[in-house]
Amino acid sequence: MLFCITALENMLFGMGNPLLDISAVVDKDFLDKFGLKPNDQILAEDRHKALFEEIVKRNKVEYHAGGSTQNSVKIAQWMLQKPHKVATFFGCIGKDRFGEILKKKAEEAHVDAHYYEQNEEPTGTCAACITGDNRSLVANLAAANCYKKEKHLDLDSNWELVKKAKVYYIAGFFLTVSPESILKVARHASDKNKIFCMNLSAPFISQFFKEPLMEVMPYVDILFGNETEAATFAKELGFETDDIAEIAKKTQNLPKENTKRQRVVVFTQGKDDTVATVGMVTMFPVLDIDQNDIVDTNGAGDAFVGGFLSALVQEHALEECIRAGHYAANVIIRRVGCTFPEKPDYH
């Protein structure tokens, strides 16, 4: 029997861009009307504004609490099952109907979401326009962009929840919104010898938000990313290698504040082995899956992190965290969107 501790309420803290995922089956005319490709991910422009109102009028619309970090903490909670509210989540939403649905969905997922609610912008949404096996994603960050450190994170009641946590996870996407909030949490984790995790999230983060990313990097205990993000990160930092194991090693050796913990770097590579620095660089094969069983790989990265975090809060060894991550990702890619069955079948 592995030694493990029981997860407790608010032990895991996440902060990021909360989006209400809205998925519906549409037709080619709908895609053409809004200039969408069948399989794509884009940020909404002005011409897409009407899309969000129109998609909710379609038949069989599904709503889920989404956004990268919120997806990961939601999966971690699902993997753990009990107690409820192991994960706390902070982010910004609007005071509107979509915001109410998002609150309800987070509650149904047993995530302890404390949103900063404001009137300037509507709740962020991500429309998944499904045609056959394809899905075109259109994200409108809206309110998610409006998170204010001094209006939310700095409030005593909220900061108490931050202090309660032992493990912290923030996706790189949030660097575009509130780097000062990330730094405050990261420094707290470092000072108290707790675990701060981050994700490279997308190539554009390393390319266009390199400065805030590198400001947080000395506080990062565990860094996640996929092979494309790792390659872009290496290029931006002038690593002069495209060997993923070498990139992981060089990333592990970047300057670090809390020297009591060696940085762990975990790079997933889709169906290829996951690369992780466990002292030395080690390869972990993913679970086999028939290509025909893969429905949607979109939430795989978020799911991997969620599974990993569920084992991490129980203080499992790194190998076990990766195994839990692989399991969660394997479940999620068999389904549309970042959704899951009622209970995990994981031992």
C-alpha positions as CSV (number, residue, x, y, z in Angstrom):
1,M,0.0,0.0,0.0
2,L,1.4,3.4,-1.0
3,F,1.7,5.9,1.7
4,C,-0.8,8.7,1.0
5,I,-2.6,11.4,2.8
6,T,-6.3,12.1,2.5
7,A,-7.2,15.1,0.4
8,L,-8.8,17.9,2.4
9,E,-11.1,20.8,1.5
10,N,-9.3,23.7,-0.3
11,M,-6.1,21.8,-0.4
12,L,-5.7,22.5,-4.1
13,F,-5.8,26.1,-5.4
14,G,-6.4,27.1,-9.0
15,M,-6.7,30.5,-10.6
16,G,-7.4,31.3,-14.3
17,N,-9.9,32.2,-17.0
18,P,-13.3,30.8,-16.3
19,L,-15.3,30.2,-19.4
20,L,-18.7,28.7,-19.9
21,D,-18.4,26.0,-22.5
22,I,-21.4,25.9,-24.8
23,S,-21.5,23.0,-27.2
24,A,-24.1,22.4,-29.9
25,V,-24.4,20.5,-33.1
26,V,-24.5,23.0,-36.0
27,D,-24.6,22.7,-39.8
28,K,-22.2,23.9,-42.5
29,D,-24.4,27.0,-43.1
30,F,-23.8,28.0,-39.5
31,L,-20.0,27.6,-39.9
32,D,-20.0,29.5,-43.2
33,K,-22.1,32.3,-41.7
34,F,-19.5,33.0,-39.1
35,G,-16.5,32.2,-41.3
36,L,-15.4,29.1,-39.2
37,K,-13.4,26.1,-40.2
38,P,-14.8,22.7,-39.1
39,N,-11.8,21.9,-36.9
40,D,-10.2,25.0,-35.3
41,Q,-9.6,27.0,-32.2
42,I,-9.9,30.8,-32.4
43,L,-10.5,33.8,-30.2
44,A,-13.7,35.6,-31.0
45,E,-13.7,38.7,-33.1
46,D,-16.5,41.3,-33.5
47,R,-18.0,39.3,-36.3
48,H,-18.5,36.3,-33.9
49,K,-20.5,38.2,-31.2
50,A,-23.9,37.1,-32.5
51,L,-22.7,33.5,-32.7
52,F,-23.0,33.1,-28.9
53,E,-26.6,34.3,-28.8
54,E,-27.5,32.2,-31.9
55,I,-25.8,28.9,-30.7
56,V,-27.9,28.8,-27.5
57,K,-31.1,28.8,-29.6
58,R,-30.0,25.5,-31.3
59,N,-31.5,22.3,-30.0
60,K,-29.6,20.2,-27.5
61,V,-27.2,22.8,-26.1
62,E,-24.8,21.5,-23.4
63,Y,-23.2,23.7,-20.8
64,H,-20.0,23.0,-18.8
65,A,-17.7,24.9,-16.6
66,G,-14.6,25.4,-18.7
67,G,-11.4,27.3,-19.2
68,S,-8.0,25.5,-18.9
69,T,-7.3,25.8,-15.2
70,Q,-10.9,25.3,-14.1
71,N,-11.0,22.1,-16.3
72,S,-7.9,20.8,-14.6
73,V,-9.1,21.4,-11.0
74,K,-12.5,20.0,-12.0
75,I,-10.8,16.7,-13.2
76,A,-8.7,16.6,-10.0
77,Q,-11.9,16.7,-8.0
78,W,-13.5,14.0,-10.1
79,M,-10.5,11.7,-9.7
80,L,-10.6,12.3,-5.9
81,Q,-14.4,12.1,-5.6
82,K,-14.4,12.8,-1.8
83,P,-14.3,15.1,0.1
84,H,-16.0,17.7,-2.1
85,K,-14.4,21.1,-2.6
86,V,-10.8,19.8,-2.5
87,A,-10.2,22.5,-5.2
88,T,-10.7,26.2,-4.8
89,F,-10.9,28.3,-8.0
90,F,-10.6,32.0,-8.5
91,G,-11.4,33.9,-11.7
92,C,-13.6,36.7,-13.1
93,I,-17.1,36.4,-14.5
94,G,-19.9,38.8,-15.4
95,K,-23.2,39.4,-13.4
96,D,-25.4,37.7,-16.0
97,R,-27.2,34.5,-17.0
98,F,-24.1,32.8,-18.3
99,G,-22.4,33.6,-15.0
100,E,-25.2,32.0,-13.1
101,I,-25.0,28.9,-15.2
102,L,-21.2,28.8,-14.7
103,K,-21.6,29.0,-10.9
104,K,-24.2,26.2,-11.0
105,K,-21.9,24.0,-13.1
106,A,-18.9,24.6,-10.9
107,E,-21.0,23.6,-7.9
108,E,-22.2,20.5,-9.6
109,A,-18.5,19.6,-10.2
110,H,-17.9,20.1,-6.4
111,V,-15.3,22.8,-7.1
112,D,-15.2,25.6,-4.5
113,A,-15.4,28.5,-7.0
114,H,-15.1,32.0,-5.7
115,Y,-15.6,34.3,-8.7
116,Y,-14.8,38.0,-8.9
117,E,-18.1,39.3,-10.4
118,Q,-18.2,42.6,-12.3
119,N,-20.5,44.5,-14.6
120,E,-18.1,45.8,-17.3
121,E,-17.9,42.7,-19.3
122,P,-20.1,39.6,-19.8
123,T,-19.1,36.1,-18.6
124,G,-16.4,34.5,-20.9
125,T,-17.7,31.8,-23.1
126,C,-16.3,29.1,-25.4
127,A,-18.6,27.9,-28.2
128,A,-17.9,24.4,-29.5
129,C,-19.7,24.2,-32.9
130,I,-19.9,20.5,-33.7
131,T,-20.3,19.1,-37.2
132,G,-19.9,15.3,-37.3
133,D,-16.6,14.4,-35.7
134,N,-15.3,18.0,-36.0
135,R,-15.5,20.8,-33.5
136,S,-14.7,24.5,-34.1
137,L,-14.0,26.3,-30.9
138,V,-14.6,30.1,-30.6
139,A,-13.5,31.6,-27.2
140,N,-14.6,35.0,-26.0
141,L,-12.6,35.8,-22.9
142,A,-14.6,38.9,-22.1
143,A,-15.0,39.0,-18.2
144,A,-12.1,36.5,-17.8
145,N,-9.8,39.3,-18.8
146,C,-11.0,41.6,-16.0
147,Y,-9.6,39.8,-12.9
148,K,-8.3,42.4,-10.4
149,K,-5.9,41.4,-7.7
150,E,-6.8,44.3,-5.4
151,K,-10.5,43.7,-5.8
152,H,-10.4,39.9,-5.2
153,L,-7.2,38.1,-4.4
154,D,-6.1,40.7,-1.8
155,L,-9.4,40.5,0.2
156,D,-8.7,38.8,3.6
157,S,-11.4,36.1,3.2
158,N,-10.1,35.1,-0.3
159,W,-6.4,35.2,0.8
160,E,-7.3,32.8,3.7
161,L,-8.3,30.3,1.1
162,V,-5.0,30.7,-0.7
163,K,-3.2,30.1,2.5
164,K,-5.2,27.0,3.2
165,A,-3.9,25.3,0.1
166,K,-0.8,23.0,-0.2
167,V,-0.7,22.7,-4.0
168,Y,-1.2,25.6,-6.5
169,Y,-1.9,25.4,-10.2
170,I,-2.2,28.2,-12.7
171,A,-2.2,27.8,-16.5
172,G,0.0,30.1,-18.5
173,F,-3.1,31.7,-20.1
174,F,-3.6,33.7,-17.0
175,L,-0.3,35.6,-17.6
176,T,-2.2,37.6,-20.2
177,V,-4.7,38.7,-17.5
178,S,-3.1,39.2,-14.1
179,P,0.7,38.4,-13.8
180,E,0.7,40.3,-10.5
181,S,-1.9,37.9,-9.0
182,I,0.2,34.9,-10.2
183,L,3.3,36.3,-8.6
184,K,1.6,36.9,-5.3
185,V,0.4,33.3,-5.1
186,A,3.8,31.9,-6.4
187,R,5.8,33.8,-3.8
188,H,3.5,32.6,-1.0
189,A,4.0,29.0,-2.1
190,S,7.8,29.5,-2.3
191,D,8.0,31.2,1.1
192,K,6.0,28.4,2.8
193,N,7.7,25.5,0.9
194,K,4.4,24.5,-0.8
195,I,4.1,23.3,-4.4
196,F,3.5,25.8,-7.2
197,C,2.6,24.4,-10.6
198,M,2.3,26.2,-13.9
199,N,1.6,25.3,-17.6
200,L,3.2,26.7,-20.7
201,S,-0.4,26.5,-22.1
202,A,0.2,27.6,-25.7
203,P,3.1,28.7,-28.0
204,F,2.0,32.3,-28.0
205,I,2.5,32.6,-24.2
206,S,6.3,31.9,-24.6
207,Q,6.4,34.1,-27.7
208,F,4.5,37.2,-26.5
209,F,4.4,36.9,-22.7
210,K,7.9,35.7,-22.2
211,E,8.7,38.5,-19.7
212,P,5.9,37.8,-17.2
213,L,6.5,34.0,-17.7
214,M,10.2,34.3,-16.8
215,E,9.3,36.5,-13.8
216,V,7.2,33.7,-12.4
217,M,9.6,30.8,-13.5
218,P,11.9,31.0,-10.4
219,Y,8.9,30.1,-8.2
220,V,7.7,27.2,-10.4
221,D,8.1,23.8,-8.7
222,I,6.3,21.8,-11.5
223,L,6.1,23.0,-15.1
224,F,3.7,21.3,-17.5
225,G,3.6,21.7,-21.3
226,N,3.2,19.7,-24.5
227,E,5.9,19.1,-27.2
228,T,5.0,22.1,-29.3
229,E,4.9,24.5,-26.4
230,A,8.2,23.0,-25.1
231,A,9.9,23.6,-28.5
232,T,8.7,27.2,-28.7
233,F,9.8,27.9,-25.1
234,A,13.3,26.5,-25.9
235,K,13.5,28.6,-29.0
236,E,12.5,31.8,-27.1
237,L,15.1,31.0,-24.4
238,G,17.9,30.2,-26.9
239,F,18.3,26.6,-25.7
240,E,19.6,25.6,-29.2
241,T,18.2,22.1,-29.1
242,D,15.0,20.5,-30.3
243,D,15.5,17.4,-28.3
244,I,12.6,17.3,-25.8
245,A,14.6,15.5,-23.1
246,E,17.4,18.1,-23.4
247,I,14.8,20.9,-23.2
248,A,13.3,19.4,-20.1
249,K,16.7,19.2,-18.4
250,K,17.6,22.8,-19.3
251,T,14.2,24.0,-18.1
252,Q,14.7,22.1,-14.8
253,N,18.0,23.9,-14.3
254,L,16.7,27.5,-14.8
255,P,17.1,29.7,-11.7
256,K,14.9,28.7,-8.7
257,E,14.0,30.6,-5.5
258,N,13.0,27.7,-3.2
259,T,16.1,25.4,-3.4
260,K,14.4,22.9,-1.0
261,R,12.6,21.5,-4.0
262,Q,14.2,20.7,-7.3
263,R,12.0,21.8,-10.2
264,V,10.1,19.0,-12.0
265,V,9.4,19.4,-15.7
266,V,6.7,17.3,-17.4
267,F,6.1,17.5,-21.1
268,T,3.4,15.4,-22.8
269,Q,3.6,14.4,-26.4
270,G,0.2,13.2,-27.4
271,K,0.4,9.4,-28.1
272,D,4.2,9.4,-27.6
273,D,5.9,9.0,-24.2
274,T,5.6,11.7,-21.6
275,V,9.0,13.2,-20.7
276,A,9.6,14.1,-17.0
277,T,12.6,15.1,-14.9
278,V,12.6,12.6,-12.0
279,G,16.1,13.5,-10.9
280,M,17.1,12.5,-14.4
281,V,15.0,12.7,-17.5
282,T,12.7,9.7,-17.7
283,M,10.1,8.6,-20.4
284,F,6.7,7.4,-19.4
285,P,4.6,5.6,-22.0
286,V,1.0,6.6,-22.3
287,L,-1.9,4.1,-22.1
288,D,-2.6,2.3,-25.4
289,I,-5.8,3.4,-27.2
290,D,-7.3,2.4,-30.5
291,Q,-7.3,5.4,-32.8
292,N,-11.0,4.7,-33.5
293,D,-11.8,5.3,-29.8
294,I,-10.4,8.8,-29.9
295,V,-13.3,11.3,-30.1
296,D,-11.7,14.6,-29.1
297,T,-8.2,15.3,-28.0
298,N,-8.9,18.9,-27.0
299,G,-9.2,18.5,-23.3
300,A,-6.3,15.9,-23.0
301,G,-3.7,18.4,-21.7
302,D,-6.0,19.8,-19.0
303,A,-7.1,16.3,-18.1
304,F,-3.6,15.1,-17.7
305,V,-2.8,17.9,-15.3
306,G,-6.0,17.3,-13.4
307,G,-5.2,13.6,-12.9
308,F,-1.6,14.5,-11.9
309,L,-2.8,17.0,-9.4
310,S,-5.2,14.6,-7.8
311,A,-2.3,12.3,-7.0
312,L,0.0,15.2,-6.0
313,V,-2.3,16.5,-3.3
314,Q,-2.2,13.0,-1.8
315,E,1.6,13.2,-1.8
316,H,2.1,10.3,-4.2
317,A,5.4,9.8,-5.9
318,L,5.9,11.6,-9.3
319,E,5.6,8.3,-11.2
320,E,2.2,7.8,-9.7
321,C,1.1,11.4,-10.5
322,I,2.0,10.8,-14.1
323,R,0.1,7.5,-14.1
324,A,-3.0,9.3,-12.8
325,G,-2.5,12.0,-15.4
326,H,-2.3,9.4,-18.2
327,Y,-5.5,7.7,-16.9
328,A,-7.5,10.9,-16.8
329,A,-6.4,12.0,-20.3
330,N,-7.2,8.5,-21.7
331,V,-10.8,8.9,-20.3
332,I,-11.3,12.4,-21.6
333,I,-10.2,11.8,-25.2
334,R,-12.9,9.2,-25.7
335,R,-15.6,11.9,-25.1
336,V,-16.6,15.2,-26.6
337,G,-15.3,18.2,-24.7
338,C,-13.7,18.0,-21.3
339,T,-16.4,15.8,-19.8
340,F,-16.2,12.5,-17.8
341,P,-18.3,9.6,-16.6
342,E,-19.8,9.7,-13.1
343,K,-16.9,8.0,-11.4
344,P,-13.3,7.2,-12.4
345,D,-12.3,3.5,-12.7
346,Y,-8.8,4.1,-11.3
347,H,-6.8,2.1,-8.8
